[in-house]
């Protein structure tokens, strides 16, 4: 939970006491939150076309050592200013030699939500939310913890880039 809260800059509904609070140790001095920059969070996403080969059925294996999205493409590629409603959605701007501006990253549609759920559901249904005080529970089911993100790609996203490159018929992304 702590890692997910730090990565996404949101607080989980499930509160777990820190070890220093439980044991009454290291409650004075510089808090750890002042050592690590608390404003560094995951807040944008990008897309690419490097996740597969030339055919629609070929898939490249994931390489967890990669630092960036292979063959990343911009969401927007335009010579016009973005509409006011879009100016806070698109980031990582680069002006190219052709005078067009590429926006490679996009904001999540909603704030990320950290979830801690009992694995007590069937099929693809979500389990029951884990409540505070879980350490006293007699339940034996596993707990799954994840961040729910809503990434929205609309009909205009990436299209301009494929049009400029003359391959609108192959307008597909395969990496997020």
N, C-alpha and C positions, 0 to 999 in steps of 0.2 A: 504494500500500500504506500509506504513512504516513497519508494522509487517512482511509482506511478504518479503520486502527488507532485513530486519534484519535476518529473519529466514534462507533465502537462499543465502544471501551475493551477491545479484545482484541488479541493479538499474532498476526501472520500466521506461518505455518510457513516462508515464504520470507523469508530475511534479506538485506537489501540494505544495504551499508555507506553511512553518511552521507557527503556530500561533504567535510565537515570532517575526517572520519577518513581518507578516501582521500588528501586533499591535505595533511593535517597542519596545517590552518588553523583558528583559532577553537576550540581545544580547552580553553581556560581561560576564566574569567569565568562569568557567569550562564548556565546552560543554557536553551535555548529552552523546555524543559518546565516551567521555573519561571515563565515569562512568561505562557503560556497555561494557564488552569485545566485540569489534566489530568483532573479528575473530571467534566467536562461531556461526556457521551456520549449517544448514542441508545440508549435502553433500554426504551421503551414504544411502543405504537402505539394509534391511535384509528380509529374508523370513522364514516362519515356516509352521508347519503341525498341529497346534493346533486350527485352525479356524473351524473345523467341527468334527462330531462324526465319528463312525466307518463306516457308510454307506455313499455312494457318495451323497445322497440327504439330509443328515442332516447338518444343519448349526448352529453353536453356536452363540448366540447373542453377539454383540459387547459390551464390557464393557469399557467405556471411562476412567475408573480409572486405567486401567492396564498400567504399566510403560514400559513393554517390550513385544516383540513378544512371544506368548506362543509356546512352543516346537520349538524354533528357531533351524534351521539346517544350516550347513555351505554351502556356494556356492561351495567351493573347499575343498577336504579332501584328501590330498596326502602326500606321503613320498618323492616326487621329488620336486625340486625347481620349482617355477612357471616360465614359459617362460618369457623372458624379456618384451614382449608386454603386459603381464598380471600383471606384478609386481606393476603397478600403478593403477590397477583396483580393486584389492581385498585387504581388510583391516580387522582389528580386529582379528589378528592372535593368535591362541592358539595351542601350541604343546601338544599333548595328550600322555598318558602313552604307547600307542602302537607305538609311534615314528612318527605318522602321524601329519601333520599340518592342522588345520582347519582354513579357512578364512570365517568369518561369515558376513561380510559386503562388498558391492560392490558400486563402484562409479557410478553416473548417466552417461548415454551415452553422453549427451550434457549438457552444462551449463543451469540451470533453467532459464525460461523466465517468467516474471510477465506480465500478460495481464489484461487490463481493457477494457471491451467491452460493447457496448450498447446491450441490449437484443432486437434487432430489426430483428433478423433472424428467419427463420422458420425451424422446425425440429431440427436436430442436428448440423446445420451449425453455424459457429461462427458469432457473430454480428460485427458491425462496431467498429473499434478502437476508444476509447475516446481520444480526443485531449486536449492539454493544454488549460486552460481558460474555462473549463467545467462549472465553477460556473456562467458564463454569458449565458449559453445555455438555450434555451427555450424548449428543448426536454423534453418529459415526460416519456420516456421508462426507466425502471430500468437499473442499471449498474451492471454487474457481474465482479468480480475481482478474479483472481486465478493465480496459478503458474503452468506453463506447464512443466512437467518433462518427460524425456524419460528414462525408465528403461528397460534395455535389459538383458534378461535371455537367454543364449545360450544353445545348446544341451548338453554341458558338465557341466553346472552349476547344482549342487546338486546331480548329477548322482553318483559321487564317494561315497558320503555318503550313498545313498540307496544301492549301490553295497556292500559296506563293511558290512552293517547291514543285508544283505541277503534278501532285500525286493524290488528289482528293479521293480517287477511287480506292486508295489504300489507307484511308484515314482511320487508323486503329492505334490504340495505346495498349501496352501489355505490361507496364511496370508502374507501380505507385510508390 
